[in-house]
Amino acid sequence: MKLILFLSLLFVSVAQAATITPLAVPAAVPQAYPARAACIATSFNVNDSVKGTCQSQTASGSSGRGGHPTYTNLVYTASWDAHGNALTGGTYCGTFVVNVPSLHIWTYAAGFDATTCYLPAPGSTQILLYDPSYGYDVWFFYITTSTDGAYALIAEGVYGYIYGF
């Protein structure tokens, strides 16, 4: 009996291939050149939808050896369904300006602060997953798993994904 149960679970797990789905960039987040838009989800809702933030980053010019451009990040709150589709258009919550090594300035939109508008750190735990879009294994940062265990949030650099088991 145990062998039959094990084999049935094995066939179910093989039949349901894992998926890595990128988070769609909501319509309100600027994506046109020279901006680079990226989204990372930070937590699950009860229905497996997710919430997080997106950023649209532009860089100033920089001249000379050792020059440092200033990066301006427009930050938006957003939410997605379990398939990575944007559920909201993106709500502007603040601007984060960075010039390494010294300047790091947040300016928040009305009604937002550091607890509701931020650029999440992708985490420190790395997992190696096969990514069919690349055709080989890729290292991702693990963020969290849904309550029902069906999905995980992962990130590669500043880009967020939903991993379906």
C-alpha positions as CSV (number, residue, x, y, z in Angstrom):
1,M,0.0,0.0,0.0
2,K,2.8,2.4,0.9
3,L,4.5,1.7,-2.4
4,I,1.3,2.5,-4.4
5,L,0.9,5.8,-2.5
6,F,4.5,6.7,-3.1
7,L,4.3,6.0,-6.8
8,S,1.0,7.9,-7.2
9,L,2.6,10.9,-5.4
10,L,5.7,10.6,-7.7
11,F,3.5,10.6,-10.8
12,V,1.5,13.6,-9.6
13,S,4.7,15.5,-8.9
14,V,6.2,14.7,-12.3
15,A,2.9,15.5,-14.1
16,Q,2.8,19.0,-12.5
17,A,6.0,20.7,-13.7
18,A,7.2,23.6,-11.6
19,T,6.9,27.1,-13.2
20,I,8.9,30.3,-12.8
21,T,6.8,33.3,-13.7
22,P,8.1,36.8,-13.9
23,L,6.1,39.6,-12.2
24,A,4.4,41.8,-14.8
25,V,5.3,45.5,-14.6
26,P,2.1,47.4,-13.9
27,A,0.9,50.0,-16.4
28,A,1.7,53.1,-14.2
29,V,5.4,52.2,-13.8
30,P,7.5,54.0,-16.5
31,Q,9.3,51.4,-18.7
32,A,10.4,53.4,-21.7
33,Y,14.1,53.9,-22.4
34,P,16.2,55.0,-20.5
35,A,14.3,53.7,-17.5
36,R,14.7,50.1,-16.3
37,A,11.6,48.8,-14.6
38,A,11.6,45.9,-12.2
39,C,9.3,44.4,-9.5
40,I,9.8,42.2,-6.4
41,A,6.9,40.8,-4.4
42,T,7.5,40.6,-0.6
43,S,4.5,38.7,0.8
44,F,1.5,36.6,0.0
45,N,-2.2,37.3,0.6
46,V,-4.6,34.6,1.8
47,N,-5.8,33.9,-1.8
48,D,-2.1,33.4,-3.1
49,S,-2.1,36.9,-4.7
50,V,1.1,38.8,-3.8
51,K,2.1,42.3,-3.0
52,G,5.4,44.2,-3.3
53,T,7.0,47.1,-5.0
54,C,8.3,48.1,-8.4
55,Q,10.9,50.6,-9.4
56,S,11.7,52.6,-12.5
57,Q,15.3,53.5,-12.4
58,T,17.2,56.0,-14.5
59,A,20.9,57.0,-14.3
60,S,22.5,60.4,-14.9
61,G,25.5,60.8,-17.1
62,S,28.9,60.4,-15.6
63,S,32.2,61.6,-17.0
64,G,35.8,60.6,-16.4
65,R,37.4,57.6,-14.9
66,G,35.9,56.8,-11.5
67,G,32.8,58.9,-12.1
68,H,29.6,57.8,-10.4
69,P,26.2,58.4,-12.0
70,T,23.2,59.3,-9.8
71,Y,20.5,56.7,-9.9
72,T,16.9,57.9,-9.4
73,N,14.3,55.2,-8.5
74,L,10.6,56.0,-8.8
75,V,9.0,53.4,-6.4
76,Y,5.4,52.1,-6.8
77,T,3.4,49.7,-4.7
78,A,1.8,46.8,-6.6
79,S,0.0,43.5,-6.4
80,W,-0.1,40.4,-8.6
81,D,-2.2,37.2,-9.0
82,A,-0.5,33.8,-8.6
83,H,0.4,33.8,-12.3
84,G,2.3,37.1,-12.1
85,N,-0.4,39.3,-13.8
86,A,-0.6,42.8,-12.3
87,L,-3.8,43.3,-10.3
88,T,-3.2,47.0,-9.7
89,G,-1.8,49.7,-12.1
90,G,0.9,50.6,-9.6
91,T,0.6,53.4,-7.0
92,Y,3.5,55.9,-6.8
93,C,4.8,56.0,-3.2
94,G,8.2,57.6,-3.3
95,T,11.6,58.4,-4.9
96,F,14.9,57.0,-3.8
97,V,18.0,58.8,-5.1
98,V,21.4,57.0,-4.9
99,N,24.9,58.3,-5.7
100,V,27.6,55.9,-4.4
101,P,29.4,56.2,-2.1
102,S,27.5,58.9,-0.2
103,L,24.0,60.1,-1.3
104,H,21.0,58.0,-0.4
105,I,17.8,60.1,-0.1
106,W,14.2,59.0,0.2
107,T,11.3,61.3,-0.6
108,Y,7.9,59.8,0.2
109,A,4.5,60.6,-1.5
110,A,1.7,61.7,0.8
111,G,0.4,58.9,2.9
112,F,3.6,56.7,2.6
113,D,6.6,56.2,4.8
114,A,9.5,53.7,5.2
115,T,7.1,50.9,6.3
116,T,4.8,51.2,3.2
117,C,7.2,52.3,0.5
118,Y,10.6,50.6,0.2
119,L,12.9,48.6,-2.1
120,P,13.1,45.2,-0.6
121,A,16.3,43.3,-0.1
122,P,16.0,40.0,-2.0
123,G,17.1,37.9,1.0
124,S,20.2,35.9,1.7
125,T,19.1,32.3,1.1
126,Q,19.9,31.2,-2.4
127,I,18.2,28.3,-4.3
128,L,19.2,26.7,-7.6
129,L,16.3,26.2,-9.9
130,Y,15.9,25.2,-13.5
131,D,14.6,28.2,-15.5
132,P,13.0,27.1,-18.8
133,S,13.3,30.6,-20.2
134,Y,17.1,30.3,-20.0
135,G,17.3,26.5,-20.5
136,Y,19.6,26.0,-17.6
137,D,19.8,26.3,-13.8
138,V,19.9,29.8,-12.3
139,W,20.6,30.9,-8.7
140,F,17.6,32.8,-7.2
141,F,17.1,34.4,-3.8
142,Y,14.3,32.8,-1.8
143,I,11.8,35.3,-0.2
144,T,8.9,33.4,1.2
145,T,6.4,30.6,0.6
146,S,2.6,30.9,0.4
147,T,0.5,29.6,3.4
148,D,-0.9,26.7,1.3
149,G,2.7,25.7,0.1
150,A,1.7,26.0,-3.6
151,Y,4.0,29.0,-4.5
152,A,7.2,30.7,-3.5
153,L,8.4,34.2,-4.1
154,I,12.0,34.3,-5.5
155,A,14.2,37.0,-7.0
156,E,17.1,37.3,-9.3
157,G,18.8,40.6,-8.7
158,V,16.0,43.3,-8.8
159,Y,13.6,41.1,-10.7
160,G,10.9,39.1,-8.9
161,Y,9.2,35.8,-9.8
162,I,6.5,33.5,-8.6
163,Y,7.6,29.9,-8.4
164,G,4.8,27.4,-8.6
165,F,5.5,23.9,-7.3
